[in-house]
């Protein structure tokens, strides 16, 4: 919570105490005779003494407590609204950043994947630091997975000469943007006869790196 929020909270608490505290109002003595003034003063004195005794007997000024509780509730709601607004702003900022990186480097799969990885690391760092909540993280992670899946499918299509059945099988594995351990184990058993030894090693390396994203 920033210092500004703390200052607002303290100010509201002080204000609630001041307004809720009992205080006697001075009567308007203009136009009164000295005798009338003495009577008013004596009556006022008796009232103040009675109020003081009543407060002493009660022990707790529930009006004051209620006022403070109301101010605390309003302050908590206000701070919650500010934090929620900040979270939405950060989520929108990252969504724009993800979309911009994908569209800008769409034709360069390696650069596009690298840019999305960089954003992914920043999001994970902000999530670990409490700047992004679970809901926002899920939204951003899903958007990254969607774009990473498209980029990685393009990598398979442009950098490797795959048969139709192999291409369909690998594309299915990449539907969620990453490779699970089970999917990688299945991939390891594929013959990939259409690829050279060098291409096989390159594809295996890529699939292993994509598999690590699933952990």
C-alpha positions as CSV (number, residue, x, y, z in Angstrom):
1,X,0.0,0.0,0.0
2,X,1.4,3.4,-1.0
3,X,2.1,6.2,1.5
4,X,-0.7,8.2,-0.1
5,X,-3.3,5.6,0.8
6,X,-2.0,5.5,4.4
7,X,-2.2,9.3,4.8
8,X,-5.8,9.2,3.5
9,X,-6.7,6.5,5.9
10,X,-5.2,8.3,8.9
11,X,-6.9,11.6,7.9
12,X,-10.3,9.9,7.7
13,X,-9.9,8.3,11.1
14,X,-8.9,11.6,12.7
15,X,-11.9,13.3,11.0
16,X,-14.2,10.6,12.3
17,X,-13.0,11.1,15.9
18,X,-13.4,14.9,15.7
19,X,-16.9,14.8,14.3
20,X,-18.1,12.0,16.5
21,X,-16.7,13.4,19.8
22,X,-19.4,15.0,22.0
23,X,-19.1,18.8,22.4
24,X,-21.3,21.3,24.1
25,X,-22.6,24.3,22.1
26,X,-22.4,27.7,23.6
27,X,-25.8,29.4,23.9
28,X,-26.4,32.8,22.4
29,X,-26.4,35.2,25.4
30,X,-27.0,38.3,23.4
31,X,-30.0,40.2,24.7
32,X,-30.0,38.4,28.1
33,X,-29.9,40.1,31.4
34,X,-27.1,39.2,33.9
35,X,-29.5,37.2,35.9
36,X,-30.6,35.2,32.9
37,X,-27.0,34.7,31.9
38,X,-26.2,33.2,35.4
39,X,-29.2,30.9,35.2
40,X,-28.2,29.7,31.7
41,X,-24.6,29.1,32.9
42,X,-25.8,27.2,35.9
43,X,-28.1,25.0,33.8
44,X,-25.4,24.4,31.3
45,X,-23.0,23.4,34.1
46,X,-25.5,20.9,35.4
47,X,-26.1,19.4,31.9
48,X,-22.3,19.1,31.3
49,X,-21.9,17.4,34.7
50,X,-24.7,15.0,34.0
51,X,-23.4,14.2,30.6
52,X,-19.9,13.6,32.0
53,X,-21.4,11.3,34.6
54,X,-23.4,9.4,32.0
55,X,-20.3,8.9,29.8
56,X,-18.3,7.7,32.9
57,X,-21.0,5.2,33.7
58,X,-21.3,3.9,30.2
59,X,-17.6,3.5,29.8
60,X,-17.7,3.4,25.9
61,X,-19.0,6.1,23.6
62,X,-20.8,3.8,21.1
63,X,-21.6,6.8,18.8
64,X,-17.9,7.4,18.5
65,X,-17.2,3.7,17.9
66,X,-19.9,3.5,15.3
67,X,-18.6,6.6,13.5
68,X,-15.0,5.2,13.4
69,X,-16.2,1.8,12.2
70,X,-18.2,3.5,9.4
71,X,-15.2,5.5,8.3
72,X,-12.9,2.4,8.4
73,X,-15.4,0.5,6.2
74,X,-15.6,3.4,3.7
75,X,-11.9,3.7,3.6
76,X,-11.4,0.0,3.1
77,X,-13.8,0.1,0.2
78,X,-12.1,3.1,-1.3
79,X,-8.7,1.5,-1.1
80,X,-10.0,-1.8,-2.5
81,X,-11.5,0.1,-5.5
82,X,-8.1,1.9,-6.1
83,X,-6.2,-1.4,-6.0
84,X,-8.7,-3.1,-8.3
85,X,-8.4,-0.2,-10.8
86,X,-4.6,-0.4,-10.7
87,X,-4.8,-4.2,-11.4
88,X,-7.1,-3.6,-14.4
89,X,-4.8,-0.9,-15.7
90,X,-1.7,-3.2,-15.5
91,X,-3.6,-6.1,-17.1
92,X,-4.7,-3.9,-20.0
93,X,-1.1,-2.6,-20.4
94,X,0.3,-6.1,-20.6
95,X,-2.4,-7.2,-23.1
96,X,-1.5,-4.4,-25.4
97,X,2.2,-5.2,-25.0
98,X,1.6,-8.8,-25.9
99,X,-0.5,-7.9,-28.9
100,X,2.0,-5.4,-30.1
101,X,5.0,-7.8,-29.9
102,X,3.0,-10.5,-31.7
103,X,1.9,-8.3,-34.6
104,X,5.3,-6.5,-34.9
105,X,7.4,-9.6,-35.2
106,X,4.8,-12.0,-36.6
107,X,6.9,-12.6,-39.7
108,X,10.1,-13.4,-37.7
109,X,9.1,-16.4,-35.6
110,X,12.4,-16.5,-33.6
111,X,12.2,-12.8,-32.7
112,X,8.5,-13.0,-31.9
113,X,8.9,-15.9,-29.6
114,X,11.8,-14.1,-27.8
115,X,9.7,-11.0,-27.4
116,X,6.8,-12.9,-25.9
117,X,9.2,-14.7,-23.6
118,X,10.5,-11.4,-22.3
119,X,7.0,-10.2,-21.5
120,X,6.2,-13.6,-19.9
121,X,9.2,-13.1,-17.5
122,X,8.1,-9.6,-16.6
123,X,4.5,-10.8,-15.9
124,X,5.8,-13.7,-13.7
125,X,8.0,-11.2,-11.8
126,X,5.1,-8.8,-11.1
127,X,3.0,-11.8,-10.1
128,X,5.6,-13.0,-7.6
129,X,5.9,-9.4,-6.3
130,X,2.2,-9.2,-5.7
131,X,1.6,-6.5,-8.4
132,X,-0.6,-8.9,-10.3
133,X,-3.4,-11.0,-8.8
134,X,-4.3,-14.6,-9.7
135,X,-7.2,-13.5,-12.0
136,X,-5.0,-11.1,-14.0
137,X,-2.2,-13.6,-14.2
138,X,-4.5,-16.2,-15.7
139,X,-5.8,-13.8,-18.4
140,X,-2.3,-12.8,-19.4
141,X,-0.9,-16.3,-19.3
142,X,-3.7,-17.6,-21.5
143,X,-3.1,-14.8,-24.1
144,X,0.6,-15.6,-24.1
145,X,-0.1,-19.3,-24.6
146,X,-2.4,-18.5,-27.5
147,X,0.3,-16.4,-29.3
148,X,3.1,-18.8,-28.5
149,X,1.1,-21.7,-29.9
150,X,0.7,-19.8,-33.2
151,X,4.4,-18.8,-33.3
152,X,5.6,-22.3,-32.6
153,X,3.3,-23.9,-35.2
154,X,4.7,-21.4,-37.7
155,X,8.2,-22.5,-36.7
156,X,7.3,-26.1,-37.5
157,X,5.8,-25.2,-40.8
158,X,8.6,-22.9,-42.0
159,X,11.8,-24.5,-40.6
160,X,11.1,-28.2,-41.0
161,X,9.9,-30.4,-43.9
162,X,7.3,-32.4,-42.1
163,X,4.8,-34.9,-43.5
164,X,1.1,-34.0,-43.2
165,X,0.4,-36.5,-40.4
166,X,3.5,-35.5,-38.4
167,X,2.6,-31.8,-38.8
168,X,-1.0,-32.4,-37.6
169,X,0.3,-34.4,-34.6
170,X,2.7,-31.8,-33.5
171,X,0.2,-29.0,-34.1
172,X,-2.2,-30.8,-31.8
173,X,0.5,-31.0,-29.1
174,X,1.0,-27.3,-29.3
175,X,-2.7,-26.3,-29.0
176,X,-2.0,-24.8,-25.6
177,X,1.3,-23.3,-26.5
178,X,3.6,-25.7,-24.7
179,X,4.5,-29.4,-24.6
180,X,3.6,-31.6,-21.6
181,X,5.8,-34.4,-20.4
182,X,3.5,-37.0,-21.8
183,X,3.4,-35.2,-25.2
184,X,7.2,-35.0,-25.3
185,X,7.5,-38.7,-24.5
186,X,5.1,-39.4,-27.4
187,X,7.2,-37.1,-29.6
188,X,10.4,-39.0,-28.7
189,X,8.9,-42.2,-30.1
190,X,8.0,-40.6,-33.5
191,X,10.3,-41.8,-36.3
192,X,10.4,-38.4,-38.2
193,X,11.8,-40.2,-41.3
194,X,11.3,-37.2,-43.4
195,X,13.8,-35.2,-41.5
196,X,17.6,-35.3,-41.7
197,X,19.7,-36.1,-38.6
198,X,20.5,-32.4,-38.1
199,X,16.8,-31.4,-38.4
200,X,15.8,-34.1,-36.0
201,X,18.2,-32.8,-33.4
202,X,17.1,-29.2,-33.9
203,X,13.4,-30.2,-33.6
204,X,14.1,-32.3,-30.5
205,X,15.9,-29.3,-28.9
206,X,12.9,-27.1,-29.6
207,X,10.4,-29.6,-28.3
208,X,12.4,-30.0,-25.1
209,X,12.5,-26.3,-24.5
210,X,8.8,-26.0,-25.1
211,X,8.2,-28.9,-22.8
212,X,10.0,-27.0,-20.0
213,X,7.4,-24.2,-20.3
214,X,4.7,-26.6,-19.1
215,X,6.3,-27.2,-15.7
